[in-house]
Amino acid sequence: MSAEQFKQLHAYLDTQIIGQSQLTRSLLIALLADGHLLVEGPPGLAKTRAVNALANGMDGDFHRVQFTPDLLPADLTGTDIYRPETGEFVFQQGPLFHNLVLADEINRAPAKVQSALLEAMAERQITVGNKTYPLSPLFLVMATQNPLEQEGTYPLPEAQLDRFLMHVEIEYPDAETELSILQLTRQEELHTPTPPPATLSQDAIFAARKASLALHMAPELEKYIVQLIMATRTPEKYDSKMAAWIEFGASPRATIALDRCARAHAWLAGREFVGPDDIQVVMHNVLRHRIIMSYQAEAEGITVKAVLDNILKLVPVP
């Protein structure tokens, strides 16, 4: 039953966010794989609308936080408020206690705020003073970055980037898609917006996570995942040029993420097993932010995408 509900939710998201099928699919993969999403793209590409639509279609609350240089950690985590009538401090929960959190332009906040978000993403808890508070079992952060403006930003450290399950890059739609967006916006102004399908319960989400994890994956494909990761750490075994382009390869967390995302992709497609295509489709989004390129690669204009494309060609498919 949950598979059909996810299919309906996916179809609903595609009607609400036109031309961004990679984004809608990645949102559902992150939800299934119990991870967080970093989305990079110019403003106006419906990033906020996508998370809002997901929240409308599932049993969970949504909160958007606009990251700015003057943001404080307490603006995310919450803080202790003094109550004079009782003479006690009472903890006031912050936005991180919601199920879905949109961290808009995450790289505009200073390191202290980013580190507070890091604890929440990695450990599903927040610490205020000497007390630690657990977050909801269903907790997904979608952070956005604007690639067009870098002035006044604080680049995310590699440790925090590695906490994101996937890094998705989205681009402007083509002319035909743009026309569909224009028509949809006008229809929503004139008529009642399309209601979401039956709300996806949290129990259904947890059941779907177990089902995707239980999907059959052949031992050869598990070895294939490991070899793809190893190719980022020891590229000299595959290509001498690639060895000069990669400074640091992907961590074991990347291996786990690639496995879980491939399983989620196969489960969403309605299959009972994972194939090589499932691994290859999600590989770029899983590894894009986990590989540190060398200065030589930057000087030669070599992108992470080009390196990952090369790895897919060089590592034999079982």
C-alpha positions in Angstrom: 0.0 0.0 0.0 2.8 2.4 0.9 4.4 1.9 -2.6 1.2 3.1 -4.3 1.0 6.1 -1.9 4.6 7.1 -2.8 3.7 6.7 -6.5 0.7 9.1 -6.0 2.8 11.5 -4.0 5.5 11.5 -6.7 2.9 12.2 -9.4 1.5 15.1 -7.3 4.9 16.6 -6.8 5.5 16.5 -10.6 2.3 18.4 -11.2 3.3 21.1 -8.7 6.9 21.5 -9.6 7.1 21.3 -13.4 10.3 20.5 -15.1 12.3 19.6 -12.0 11.8 15.8 -12.0 15.3 15.3 -10.6 14.4 17.4 -7.6 11.1 15.7 -6.9 12.7 12.3 -7.2 15.6 13.3 -5.0 13.2 14.5 -2.3 11.5 11.2 -2.2 14.8 9.3 -2.2 16.0 11.4 0.7 12.8 10.7 2.6 13.1 7.0 1.9 16.9 6.8 2.7 16.5 8.9 5.9 18.9 11.6 4.7 19.2 15.3 4.0 19.3 17.1 0.8 21.5 20.0 -0.5 20.0 21.8 -3.5 22.0 24.2 -5.6 20.4 26.4 -8.3 19.5 30.0 -9.2 16.6 31.7 -7.4 13.1 31.2 -8.6 13.3 27.4 -9.4 10.6 26.3 -6.9 12.9 24.9 -4.3 10.7 26.2 -1.5 7.6 25.2 -3.3 8.9 21.6 -3.6 9.4 21.1 0.1 6.1 22.8 0.8 4.3 20.4 -1.6 6.1 17.4 0.0 4.9 18.6 3.4 1.3 18.9 2.1 1.3 15.4 0.9 2.6 13.7 4.1 1.9 13.7 7.8 4.5 16.1 9.0 5.0 19.8 9.7 7.2 22.2 7.7 9.2 25.2 8.6 11.3 27.5 6.5 14.4 29.3 7.9 16.0 32.1 5.9 19.7 32.0 6.7 21.4 35.4 7.1 24.7 36.5 8.5 23.1 37.7 11.8 21.4 34.4 12.5 22.2 32.9 15.9 22.3 29.2 16.9 19.3 29.8 19.2 17.3 30.9 16.2 17.5 27.3 15.0 17.6 25.2 18.2 15.4 27.3 20.5 16.4 28.8 23.9 15.5 28.8 27.6 12.9 31.5 28.4 12.5 32.8 31.9 8.9 32.7 33.3 8.6 35.2 36.1 5.2 33.8 37.2 6.9 30.5 38.1 10.5 31.7 38.6 11.7 28.9 36.2 13.3 28.7 32.8 11.3 26.9 30.2 12.7 25.6 26.9 11.2 27.2 23.8 11.6 24.9 20.9 13.1 26.3 17.7 12.5 25.5 14.0 14.6 22.3 14.1 11.8 20.5 16.0 9.7 20.3 12.8 9.7 17.3 10.5 10.7 19.1 7.3 13.1 22.1 7.6 14.1 24.3 4.6 17.4 26.0 5.3 17.3 28.7 2.6 20.7 29.9 1.4 22.5 27.9 4.1 25.9 29.3 3.2 24.9 32.8 4.3 25.0 31.9 8.0 28.2 31.9 10.1 30.0 28.8 11.3 28.3 28.7 14.8 24.9 28.4 13.1 26.1 25.8 10.6 27.6 23.7 13.5 24.2 23.8 15.4 22.6 22.4 12.2 25.3 19.9 11.9 24.6 18.3 15.2 20.9 18.1 14.4 21.5 16.5 11.0 24.1 14.0 12.2 22.8 13.0 15.6 19.1 13.9 15.4 19.4 16.0 18.6 20.2 19.5 19.7 22.1 20.7 22.8 21.2 23.9 24.6 23.2 24.7 27.7 23.8 21.4 29.5 20.6 19.7 28.2 20.2 17.6 25.1 16.8 17.3 23.3 16.0 14.6 20.8 14.4 15.5 17.5 11.5 13.8 15.7 12.2 10.4 14.2 11.0 11.8 10.9 13.4 14.7 10.3 14.6 15.9 6.9 16.6 19.1 6.1 16.6 20.5 2.6 19.3 23.2 2.3 19.6 25.5 -0.6 22.6 27.4 -2.1 22.6 30.1 -4.7 25.5 29.7 -7.1 25.2 33.2 -8.5 26.2 35.2 -5.4 29.2 34.3 -3.3 29.8 37.7 -1.7 29.1 37.6 2.1 28.8 33.8 2.2 30.4 31.2 4.5 31.3 28.1 2.5 30.1 24.9 4.1 33.0 22.9 5.6 33.6 19.4 4.2 32.5 17.8 7.4 29.0 19.3 7.0 28.8 18.7 3.3 29.4 15.0 4.0 26.4 14.9 6.3 24.1 15.6 3.3 22.9 12.4 1.6 22.8 14.1 -1.8 23.8 17.3 -3.5 21.4 18.1 -6.4 22.1 20.8 -9.0 19.1 22.2 -10.8 19.0 24.5 -13.8 16.6 26.8 -15.6 13.7 25.1 -17.5 13.4 25.0 -21.3 10.9 27.1 -23.2 8.2 24.5 -23.3 8.4 23.8 -19.6 8.5 27.5 -18.9 5.1 27.9 -20.7 3.6 25.1 -18.6 4.8 26.9 -15.4 3.2 30.1 -16.6 -0.1 28.3 -17.3 -0.1 26.5 -13.9 0.5 29.7 -12.0 -2.4 31.4 -13.8 -4.7 28.5 -13.2 -3.8 28.5 -9.5 -4.7 32.2 -9.3 -8.1 31.6 -11.0 -9.1 28.2 -9.5 -8.6 26.2 -6.4 -5.1 24.5 -6.4 -4.9 20.8 -7.0 -5.3 19.0 -3.6 -2.6 16.6 -2.6 -3.4 12.8 -2.6 -4.3 11.0 0.6 -1.8 12.1 3.2 1.2 9.8 3.6 1.4 8.7 7.2 4.7 8.6 9.2 4.1 4.9 9.8 3.9 4.3 6.0 7.1 6.2 5.5 8.9 4.1 8.2 7.5 0.9 6.6 8.7 2.0 3.2 12.2 2.6 4.5 12.3 -0.9 5.8 11.0 -2.3 2.5 13.6 -0.4 0.5 16.4 -1.6 2.8 15.2 -5.2 2.4 15.4 -5.0 -1.4 17.6 -7.6 -3.0 21.0 -6.5 -4.1 23.4 -9.0 -5.7 26.8 -9.4 -4.0 28.5 -8.3 -7.3 26.6 -5.0 -7.1 27.7 -4.4 -3.5 31.3 -4.9 -4.7 30.5 -2.5 -7.7 29.5 0.2 -5.2 32.7 -0.3 -3.2 34.8 -0.2 -6.4 33.2 3.1 -7.5 34.1 4.6 -4.1 37.6 3.2 -4.2 38.1 4.7 -7.6 37.8 8.2 -6.0 40.4 7.3 -3.3 42.9 5.5 -5.5 42.3 6.9 -9.0 45.9 6.1 -10.1 44.8 2.5 -10.5 42.4 3.6 -13.2 43.7 6.7 -14.9 47.0 8.7 -14.2 45.3 12.0 -15.3 42.4 11.4 -12.9 44.9 10.9 -10.0 46.1 14.5 -10.5 42.6 15.8 -10.4 41.3 14.3 -7.1 42.8 15.6 -3.9 40.6 13.6 -1.5 38.1 10.8 -2.3 34.8 9.9 -0.8 34.4 8.6 2.8 32.7 5.4 3.9 29.6 7.5 4.5 29.4 7.9 0.8 29.4 4.1 0.3 26.4 3.8 2.7 24.6 6.7 1.0 25.1 5.2 -2.5 23.7 1.9 -1.3 20.7 3.4 0.4 19.9 5.8 -2.5 20.2 3.0 -5.1 17.8 0.9 -3.1 15.4 3.8 -2.7 15.5 4.5 -6.4 14.8 0.9 -7.3 11.9 0.7 -4.7 10.3 3.9 -6.1 10.5 2.4 -9.6 8.5 -0.6 -8.3 11.3 -3.2 -8.7 12.1 -6.0 -6.2 15.8 -5.8 -6.8 18.6 -3.2 -7.4 20.2 -3.0 -10.8 23.4 -1.3 -12.0 21.3 1.5 -13.5 19.9 2.4 -10.0 23.4 2.9 -8.7 24.6 4.9 -11.7 21.5 7.2 -11.7 22.1 8.4 -8.2 25.9 8.3 -8.2 26.5 11.9 -9.2 24.1 13.4 -6.6 25.7 11.2 -3.9 29.3 11.9 -4.7 29.3 15.4 -6.1 29.9 17.1 -2.8 32.2 14.4 -1.3 35.1 14.7 -3.7 37.7 17.4 -3.2 39.3 18.5 -6.5 42.9 19.5 -6.8 44.2 22.9 -7.9 45.4 21.3 -11.1 41.9 20.2 -11.9 40.5 23.7 -11.3 43.3 25.2 -13.4 42.5 22.8 -16.3 38.7 23.4 -15.9 38.0 19.8 -14.9 34.6 19.5 -13.1 33.5 17.0 -10.5 30.9 15.8 -13.1 33.6 15.1 -15.6 35.5 13.0 -13.0 32.4 11.0 -12.0 31.6 10.4 -15.7 35.1 9.1 -16.2 34.8 6.8 -13.1 31.6 5.3 -14.5 33.4 4.5 -17.8 36.5 3.0 -16.1 34.9 0.9 -13.4 33.6 -2.3 -15.0 29.9 -3.1 -14.5 29.2 -6.6 -13.2 
